[in-house]
């Protein structure tokens, strides 16, 4: 004979697991969704061993070259306005790279032949504030110098 207490506990566990699964599905859907009207779009292309930032709004691209002796970047950077919502479209030109802004918790892979999308809100900080951008996927000999900066304008 079936014990009513065992059936009740089994149904409680099933209901709890179904609730967690439903909540997780909704949360993951919203976590990966892109904003309907971001303030800015930026195309980021990972090359061996530099980042290329393209701004479709004004049809310009900049290659960012990092100098480890002075901890500075020449040729361009990722520029954004404080408080803006920026959508980044990331791809790789040659090998797999990983676009990472550690201070902001931003990380996404740059894979050749595939474009990954994400959006983030730029922190409200003083213009001129810089956040390190680095490649966190070993991509070859000069991987350690594949850096740039997010510069607030």
N, C-alpha and C positions, 0 to 999 in steps of 0.2 A: 504494500500500500504506500502511496506517496505521502510524504510528510508535508503538511501545509507550510511549515516554517522554511523548509528547504526551497520550496517553490517561490515563496515570497522573497527570500534572499537572492535567489537566482534572477528573478525579475527586477529587483532593485539594482543589481550589478549591471544587467543588460541595459536598463534605462540610464544609469549613470554613464556607461561607456558610449551609448548613443548620443547623449547630451554633449559629452566632451568631443566626440567626432563631429557633430554638427557645428558646435562653436568654433572648433579648429578650422573647419572648412571655410566658414564665413570670414574668420580672422585672416587666413592665408589669402583669400580672394582680395580683401581690402588692402592687405599689406603690399601686394604686388601691383595694385592698380596705379595708374599714372594720373596726375591731375588733369582736369579737362582744359584748363587754360594756364599753363606755366608762364612765368614772366619771360623766360629765355630758354632757347634750345642751344645745345652745344654738341657738336660731333667730336668725339675723342677717338683718335687712332693711335694705337700703340705700335711703334716701330722699334727695331733693334738700333739704337738704344736711346730713344727719345719719344716724347709725347707730341702729337700734333693736335691742336685745338682749332676747330673750324666753327665759325659763327655764321649760320645760314642767313640771319637777319640782314647782315651787311656783306655777305659773300666774301669773307676773309678767312684765311688760315694762317696759323703761326706754329712754327716748330720750336719746341722748348729744349734748349741745350743747358745742361746743368754743369757748373764748375765746382767740384768738391773743395778746391783750395780756398775759395771765397764764400762757399755755400750760397751761391747766387745762380740765377737763371738768365740766359740771354735768348733773344729771339721771340719771346712771348711767354704767356702763362695762361691760366684759366682765370678770367676776370669775371666778377659777379658783384651785384649790388647787395648790400646788407638787407636781409629780410626777404629777398626775392626767392621765388620758387623756380629752380633750374632743372630742366629735364636734360639728362645726359644720355647720348646714344654712343655706345662704346663698341669698338671692333679692333681687331688686330690686323696688321698688314703682312706679317711674316710668320710669327710664332705666337703661342699663347702668352699673354701678359695679364696682369691683374692690377686694375686701377684702384688705388687705395688712398683715402684721406683719413689717416688714423684718428686725428683729433675730432672728426665729425662722425666717426663710425660708418664711413662710406667705403664699400668694397664691392667690386664687380669684375668679372673676368672679361678680358678683351680677346676674343677668339676669331682667327681669320675665317672669313666667309660667313660670319654670323654677327648680327648686331644685337647687343643687349641694352635694354632701356631701364632707366630708373630716374627718380626725381628726388630732390631734397631741398630743404629750406636752408638758405644761407644764413649763418648766425648774424645777429644784429651786433656788430662790433664796429669799431672805428675804421674809416677808410684807410687803406694802406696795410691793414692787418693781413698777415700771410699764414696759410695753412699748408703744411707739407703734403705733396702728392708723391707717391712712390709706387713702383712696380713691386708686387709681393709674390710674383711667380717667377722662379728662376728662368731667365730667357737668354742666357748666354754670357759671354766674357765680361761685358761692361754693364751687367744687370745692376750692380751697386750704384751706378751713376745715372740710372734711369729715374730721375726725379724732376719735379717741377713744383710750382706753388699755385694755390688758389689765392688770388689777391683780391681783396675787397676794394671796390672803387667808390 
